[in-house]
């Protein structure tokens, strides 16, 4: 077994510290609307299916733009891509504040999706490559788990603030989010090191031509990333698991505010506190990840977490009271807090530096595709049969994912031997 103390250096690199700061601020910015976003849409006359459809549009646009923006980050710099993401999302939040129709919300979601894809994959890749340049070649599990812990702590604060601000006017948290993204962009511009693209066309004498006509280089980067994922059994498997988990997860996360509001006669401040406890549970889940890996290894840890999340969703679906339903959601959030960084780090271990943002974006693309399908299917089911039945179907999908992980364990280990990577905490004992 690889011991924790032997796998990680004692001192934190500058890139790692910067990553934690900007990642926390970035999540703080959007999470002001986290607890009341569905209620805001419903206050503008939308029903459960429509609010799921709007988020499905967001996820589908993420699916469409994820790999191209990942390729842009690889070609022209991850820092530039992240800063542009902050600016675009600030504009999207400002648009949301002014809109009051379904079509207007769809337009704002498309803008926000473009902004999101400019950051996803790019910031992680920026941190990993920066750490390696500064001499830290340790596995990515600690970076991702710590980053999620700090971001969930920031989201607790912003969710509580958003809940109380929403009691004054349910649209005001959008403006607070605008300010958050502008602050994040300023801090990122000051602290993030300038990264230099890895792609050969940018390093060569054709730099100016590539920047004037980037489409061929972007197409080549996308094609290379897709080919890598399709030919690598572990990467391909992880993208499939990510899609299944997202199919179940996104409808639960989108519908819980409206469902819990129907079980309580309190204002949005109470949902802000639920949001805080959900993120606290996710923080604990992220904190537990290195310990789970050391005990079980990645394949079995992913399996157990999927079962744990299934149990949480079942409890939330079957409970007719506010307290028990919240408890089930907290269990689901804890499992998510551990499984998300697990899959991200696992994917990262098999991504080469020059394709890292593109490959991570392909995984995010799988998440968006699965989530958009889940939102539409289970959102329609919730409209006609209620939220509990829709969540019951989500629990079945989580159980199916656990079965897939169980059956695939031998092939995962075979693929690991065929594609050796640096040792990961606990993987030697898996």
C-alpha positions as CSV (number, residue, x, y, z in Angstrom):
1,X,0.0,0.0,0.0
2,X,1.2,3.5,-0.8
3,X,1.2,5.5,2.4
4,X,-0.3,9.0,2.5
5,X,2.9,10.6,3.8
6,X,4.9,9.0,1.1
7,X,2.7,10.1,-1.7
8,X,2.4,13.9,-1.0
9,X,5.0,16.6,-0.3
10,X,5.0,18.5,2.9
11,X,4.9,21.9,1.3
12,X,2.2,23.3,-0.8
13,X,3.2,24.9,-4.2
14,X,2.1,28.3,-5.3
15,X,-0.1,26.9,-8.0
16,X,-1.9,24.7,-5.5
17,X,-2.6,27.6,-3.1
18,X,-3.8,29.8,-6.0
19,X,-6.1,27.0,-7.2
20,X,-7.8,26.7,-3.9
21,X,-8.4,30.5,-3.7
22,X,-9.8,31.1,-7.1
23,X,-11.8,27.8,-7.2
24,X,-13.4,28.7,-3.9
25,X,-14.2,32.2,-5.0
26,X,-15.6,30.9,-8.3
27,X,-18.0,28.5,-6.5
28,X,-18.9,31.2,-4.0
29,X,-20.0,33.4,-6.9
30,X,-22.6,31.1,-8.5
31,X,-23.8,29.6,-5.3
32,X,-25.7,32.7,-4.1
33,X,-28.5,31.3,-6.2
34,X,-27.9,27.7,-5.3
35,X,-30.7,27.2,-2.7
36,X,-33.4,29.4,-4.4
37,X,-32.7,29.1,-8.1
38,X,-35.7,26.8,-8.8
39,X,-38.0,28.9,-6.6
40,X,-36.9,32.1,-8.5
41,X,-38.0,30.4,-11.8
42,X,-41.3,29.2,-10.2
43,X,-41.9,32.8,-9.0
44,X,-41.8,33.8,-12.6
45,X,-44.6,31.3,-13.5
46,X,-42.6,28.2,-14.6
47,X,-43.6,24.7,-13.5
48,X,-41.3,21.7,-12.4
49,X,-40.8,20.5,-16.0
50,X,-40.0,23.9,-17.3
51,X,-37.4,24.6,-14.6
52,X,-35.8,21.2,-15.4
53,X,-35.9,22.0,-19.1
54,X,-34.1,25.3,-18.6
55,X,-31.3,23.5,-16.7
56,X,-31.3,20.8,-19.4
57,X,-30.7,23.5,-21.9
58,X,-27.7,24.7,-19.8
59,X,-26.3,21.2,-19.6
60,X,-26.9,20.5,-23.3
61,X,-25.0,23.7,-24.2
62,X,-22.3,22.6,-21.9
63,X,-22.2,19.3,-23.8
64,X,-21.9,21.2,-27.1
65,X,-19.3,23.7,-26.0
66,X,-17.3,21.7,-23.5
67,X,-14.7,20.1,-25.8
68,X,-14.2,23.1,-28.1
69,X,-13.6,25.4,-25.1
70,X,-11.3,22.8,-23.5
71,X,-9.3,22.8,-26.8
72,X,-9.2,26.6,-26.7
73,X,-7.8,26.5,-23.2
74,X,-5.1,24.0,-24.3
75,X,-4.2,26.1,-27.3
76,X,-4.3,29.7,-26.0
77,X,-3.8,29.4,-22.2
78,X,-5.9,28.1,-19.3
79,X,-5.6,31.4,-17.4
80,X,-7.1,33.4,-20.2
81,X,-9.9,30.9,-20.6
82,X,-10.7,31.0,-16.8
83,X,-10.8,34.8,-16.7
84,X,-13.0,35.0,-19.7
85,X,-15.3,32.5,-18.0
86,X,-15.7,34.9,-15.0
87,X,-16.6,37.8,-17.3
88,X,-19.1,35.8,-19.4
89,X,-20.8,34.4,-16.3
90,X,-21.1,37.8,-14.7
91,X,-22.9,39.0,-17.9
92,X,-25.2,35.9,-17.8
93,X,-26.2,36.6,-14.2
94,X,-26.9,40.2,-15.0
95,X,-29.2,39.0,-17.9
96,X,-31.0,36.6,-15.5
97,X,-31.8,39.5,-13.2
98,X,-33.6,41.3,-16.0
99,X,-35.5,38.3,-17.5
100,X,-39.0,37.2,-16.7
101,X,-40.0,34.8,-19.5
102,X,-39.1,31.2,-20.4
103,X,-37.4,32.2,-23.6
104,X,-35.4,34.9,-21.8
105,X,-34.2,32.4,-19.2
106,X,-33.1,30.0,-21.9
107,X,-31.1,32.7,-23.5
108,X,-29.4,33.6,-20.2
109,X,-28.7,29.9,-19.6
110,X,-27.0,29.6,-23.0
111,X,-24.6,32.5,-22.1
112,X,-24.0,31.0,-18.7
113,X,-23.2,27.6,-20.2
114,X,-20.6,29.1,-22.5
115,X,-19.0,30.8,-19.5
116,X,-19.0,27.6,-17.5
117,X,-17.3,25.6,-20.2
118,X,-14.5,28.1,-20.5
119,X,-13.5,27.3,-16.9
120,X,-14.3,23.6,-16.5
121,X,-11.2,21.5,-17.3
122,X,-9.1,24.6,-17.8
123,X,-8.6,25.6,-14.2
124,X,-7.9,22.0,-13.1
125,X,-5.4,21.6,-16.0
126,X,-3.8,24.9,-15.1
127,X,-3.3,23.8,-11.5
128,X,-2.0,20.3,-12.3
129,X,0.6,21.5,-14.9
130,X,1.7,24.4,-12.6
131,X,2.3,22.0,-9.7
132,X,4.3,19.7,-11.9
133,X,6.4,22.6,-13.1
134,X,7.1,23.5,-9.5
135,X,8.2,20.0,-8.7
136,X,5.1,18.4,-7.2
137,X,4.3,15.2,-9.0
138,X,2.0,13.7,-6.4
139,X,-1.4,12.2,-7.4
140,X,-4.2,14.7,-8.0
141,X,-6.6,13.2,-5.4
142,X,-5.5,15.6,-2.6
143,X,-5.8,18.7,-4.9
144,X,-9.3,17.8,-6.0
145,X,-10.5,16.7,-2.6
146,X,-9.1,19.8,-0.8
147,X,-10.4,22.0,-3.6
148,X,-13.9,20.6,-3.2
149,X,-13.8,21.0,0.6
150,X,-12.8,24.7,0.3
151,X,-15.4,25.3,-2.4
152,X,-18.2,23.7,-0.4
153,X,-17.2,25.9,2.6
154,X,-17.5,29.0,0.4
155,X,-20.8,27.7,-1.0
156,X,-22.2,27.3,2.5
157,X,-21.5,31.0,3.1
158,X,-22.9,32.2,-0.2
159,X,-26.0,29.9,0.0
160,X,-26.9,31.3,3.5
161,X,-26.4,34.8,2.2
162,X,-28.5,34.1,-0.9
163,X,-31.3,32.6,1.2
164,X,-31.6,35.7,3.4
165,X,-31.2,38.1,0.5
166,X,-33.9,36.2,-1.4
167,X,-36.3,36.8,1.4
168,X,-35.9,40.5,0.6
169,X,-36.2,40.1,-3.1
170,X,-35.8,36.7,-4.7
171,X,-34.0,38.3,-7.7
172,X,-31.3,40.2,-5.8
173,X,-28.9,37.2,-5.3
174,X,-28.2,37.4,-9.1
175,X,-26.7,40.8,-8.6
176,X,-24.6,39.5,-5.7
177,X,-23.4,36.8,-8.0
178,X,-22.3,39.3,-10.6
179,X,-20.1,41.0,-8.0
180,X,-18.7,37.7,-7.0
181,X,-17.6,36.8,-10.5
182,X,-16.0,40.2,-11.0
183,X,-14.0,39.8,-7.8
184,X,-13.0,36.3,-8.8
185,X,-11.7,37.6,-12.2
186,X,-9.7,40.3,-10.5
187,X,-8.1,37.9,-8.0
188,X,-7.4,35.3,-10.7
189,X,-5.7,38.0,-12.9
190,X,-3.5,39.0,-10.1
191,X,-2.5,35.5,-8.7
192,X,-2.6,33.0,-11.5
193,X,0.7,32.5,-13.3
194,X,0.7,32.9,-17.0
195,X,0.6,29.5,-18.6
196,X,2.0,28.8,-22.1
197,X,0.0,26.5,-24.4
198,X,1.4,23.0,-25.0
199,X,0.2,22.5,-28.5
200,X,2.9,22.4,-31.2
201,X,1.1,24.8,-33.7
202,X,1.2,27.6,-31.1
203,X,4.9,26.9,-30.1
204,X,6.0,26.8,-33.7
205,X,6.7,29.6,-36.2
206,X,3.0,29.5,-37.2
207,X,1.9,31.1,-34.0
208,X,0.4,34.2,-35.6
209,X,-1.4,32.3,-38.3
210,X,-2.8,29.9,-35.7
211,X,-4.2,32.7,-33.7
212,X,-5.7,34.4,-36.7
213,X,-7.3,31.2,-37.9
214,X,-7.5,28.9,-34.9
215,X,-10.2,26.5,-36.2
216,X,-7.9,23.9,-37.7
217,X,-5.8,23.7,-34.6
218,X,-9.0,23.5,-32.4
219,X,-10.4,20.7,-34.6
220,X,-7.2,18.8,-34.4
221,X,-7.1,19.2,-30.6
222,X,-10.7,18.0,-30.3
223,X,-10.2,15.1,-32.6
224,X,-7.1,14.0,-30.7
225,X,-8.9,14.2,-27.3
226,X,-11.9,12.2,-28.5
227,X,-9.6,9.6,-30.1
228,X,-7.6,9.3,-26.9
229,X,-10.8,8.7,-24.8
230,X,-12.4,6.3,-27.2
231,X,-9.2,4.1,-27.4
232,X,-8.5,4.2,-23.6
233,X,-10.7,1.7,-21.8
234,X,-10.5,3.4,-18.4
235,X,-11.2,6.9,-19.8
236,X,-14.1,5.5,-21.8
237,X,-15.5,3.6,-18.8
238,X,-15.2,6.7,-16.5
239,X,-17.1,8.9,-19.0
240,X,-19.9,6.3,-19.0
241,X,-20.1,6.1,-15.2
242,X,-20.1,9.9,-15.1
243,X,-23.1,10.1,-17.4
244,X,-25.1,7.6,-15.4
245,X,-24.4,9.4,-12.1
246,X,-25.3,12.7,-13.6
247,X,-28.6,11.3,-14.9
248,X,-29.6,10.5,-11.3
249,X,-28.0,13.4,-9.5
250,X,-29.1,16.5,-11.5
251,X,-32.9,16.1,-11.1
252,X,-32.5,15.5,-7.4
253,X,-30.4,18.7,-7.0
254,X,-32.8,20.7,-9.2
255,X,-36.0,19.7,-7.5
256,X,-35.1,19.6,-3.8
257,X,-35.8,23.3,-3.0
258,X,-39.3,23.1,-4.4
259,X,-40.0,19.7,-2.8
260,X,-38.7,20.8,0.7
261,X,-40.5,24.1,0.4
262,X,-43.8,22.1,-0.1
263,X,-43.0,20.3,3.2
264,X,-42.4,23.5,5.1
265,X,-44.2,26.9,5.4
266,X,-41.0,28.8,6.1
267,X,-39.2,31.4,3.8
268,X,-36.2,31.0,1.6
269,X,-33.9,31.5,4.6
270,X,-34.6,27.9,5.7
271,X,-33.6,26.6,2.3
272,X,-30.4,28.5,2.7
273,X,-29.7,26.5,5.8
274,X,-30.5,23.3,4.0
275,X,-28.1,24.3,1.3
276,X,-25.5,24.9,4.0
277,X,-25.9,21.4,5.5
278,X,-25.8,19.8,2.0
279,X,-22.5,21.5,1.3
280,X,-21.2,20.7,4.7
281,X,-22.0,17.0,4.0
282,X,-20.3,17.2,0.6
283,X,-17.3,18.8,2.4
284,X,-17.1,15.9,4.8
285,X,-17.4,13.5,1.8
286,X,-14.5,15.2,0.1
287,X,-12.5,15.1,3.3
288,X,-13.1,11.3,3.6
289,X,-11.9,10.6,0.1
290,X,-8.2,9.9,0.8
291,X,-9.2,7.6,3.6
292,X,-11.7,5.7,1.4
293,X,-9.0,5.3,-1.3
294,X,-6.5,4.1,1.2
295,X,-8.9,1.4,2.5
296,X,-10.7,0.3,-0.6
297,X,-9.0,1.7,-3.7
298,X,-10.8,3.6,-6.5
299,X,-13.0,0.9,-8.0
300,X,-14.5,-0.3,-4.7
301,X,-14.8,3.2,-3.3
302,X,-16.7,4.3,-6.3
303,X,-19.0,1.3,-6.0
304,X,-19.7,1.9,-2.3
305,X,-20.3,5.6,-2.8
306,X,-22.9,4.9,-5.5
307,X,-24.8,2.5,-3.2
308,X,-24.6,5.1,-0.4
309,X,-26.0,7.8,-2.6
310,X,-28.8,5.4,-3.7
311,X,-29.8,4.9,-0.1
312,X,-29.9,8.7,0.5
313,X,-32.1,9.3,-2.5
314,X,-34.5,6.5,-1.4
315,X,-34.9,8.0,2.1
316,X,-35.5,11.5,0.6
317,X,-38.1,10.1,-1.9
318,X,-40.1,8.0,0.7
319,X,-40.1,10.5,3.5
320,X,-43.2,12.7,3.8
321,X,-41.7,15.0,6.4
322,X,-39.2,17.8,6.0
323,X,-36.6,16.4,8.5
324,X,-36.3,12.9,7.1
325,X,-36.3,14.1,3.5
326,X,-33.5,16.6,4.4
327,X,-31.6,13.8,6.1
328,X,-31.7,11.7,3.0
329,X,-30.5,14.6,0.8
330,X,-27.6,15.2,3.2
331,X,-26.6,11.5,2.8
332,X,-26.7,11.8,-1.0
333,X,-24.7,15.0,-0.9
334,X,-22.0,13.4,1.2
335,X,-21.6,10.6,-1.3
336,X,-21.5,13.1,-4.1
337,X,-18.8,15.1,-2.3
338,X,-16.5,12.1,-2.3
339,X,-17.4,10.5,-5.7
340,X,-17.0,13.7,-7.8
341,X,-13.3,14.4,-7.0
342,X,-12.6,10.6,-7.1
343,X,-13.8,10.4,-10.7
344,X,-12.0,13.7,-11.6
345,X,-8.7,12.6,-10.2
346,X,-9.0,9.1,-11.7
347,X,-9.6,10.7,-15.1
348,X,-6.7,13.0,-14.6
349,X,-4.3,10.2,-13.9
350,X,-4.8,8.9,-17.5
351,X,-4.7,12.4,-19.3
352,X,-1.5,13.6,-20.9
353,X,-0.5,17.2,-20.3
354,X,-1.0,18.5,-23.9
355,X,-4.6,17.1,-23.9
356,X,-5.4,17.4,-20.2
357,X,-8.1,20.2,-20.5
358,X,-9.6,18.6,-23.5
359,X,-9.8,15.1,-21.9
360,X,-11.2,16.5,-18.7
361,X,-13.7,18.5,-20.7
362,X,-14.9,15.3,-22.4
363,X,-15.7,13.9,-19.0
364,X,-17.6,17.0,-18.1
365,X,-19.4,16.7,-21.5
366,X,-20.5,13.2,-20.4
367,X,-21.8,14.7,-17.2
368,X,-23.7,17.3,-19.0
369,X,-25.2,14.9,-21.5
370,X,-26.3,12.5,-18.8
371,X,-27.7,15.3,-16.6
372,X,-29.7,16.9,-19.4
373,X,-31.3,13.6,-20.2
374,X,-32.1,13.0,-16.6
375,X,-33.6,16.5,-16.1
376,X,-35.9,16.1,-19.1
377,X,-37.0,12.5,-18.4
378,X,-37.4,12.8,-14.6
379,X,-38.7,16.4,-14.8
380,X,-41.5,15.2,-17.1
381,X,-42.2,12.3,-14.6
382,X,-42.3,14.8,-11.7
383,X,-44.8,17.0,-13.5
384,X,-47.3,14.2,-13.8
385,X,-46.5,11.8,-11.0
386,X,-44.7,13.8,-8.4
387,X,-41.1,14.4,-7.2
388,X,-41.0,11.2,-5.0
389,X,-41.5,8.9,-8.0
390,X,-39.0,10.8,-10.1
391,X,-36.4,10.4,-7.3
392,X,-37.2,6.7,-7.0
393,X,-36.2,6.3,-10.6
394,X,-33.0,8.3,-9.9
395,X,-32.2,5.8,-7.1
396,X,-32.6,2.9,-9.4
397,X,-30.1,4.5,-11.8
398,X,-27.6,4.9,-9.0
399,X,-28.1,1.2,-8.1
400,X,-27.5,0.3,-11.8
401,X,-24.3,2.3,-11.7
402,X,-23.1,0.4,-8.7
403,X,-23.8,-2.9,-10.5
404,X,-21.8,-1.6,-13.5
405,X,-18.9,-0.7,-11.2
406,X,-19.0,-4.2,-9.6
407,X,-19.0,-6.1,-12.9
408,X,-16.3,-3.9,-14.4
409,X,-13.7,-4.2,-11.6
410,X,-11.6,-7.0,-13.3
411,X,-11.4,-5.1,-16.6
412,X,-10.5,-1.9,-14.8
413,X,-7.5,-3.6,-13.2
414,X,-6.5,-5.1,-16.6
415,X,-6.6,-1.7,-18.2
416,X,-4.5,-0.3,-15.4
417,X,-1.8,-2.8,-16.1
418,X,-1.9,-2.1,-19.8
419,X,-1.8,1.7,-19.2
420,X,0.5,2.1,-16.1
421,X,0.4,5.4,-14.3
422,X,2.1,6.7,-11.1
423,X,0.7,5.0,-7.9
424,X,-2.4,6.5,-6.3
425,X,-3.2,6.4,-2.6
426,X,-4.8,3.0,-1.9
427,X,-4.7,1.8,-5.5
428,X,-2.0,-0.7,-4.8
429,X,-4.3,-2.4,-2.4
430,X,-7.4,-2.3,-4.6
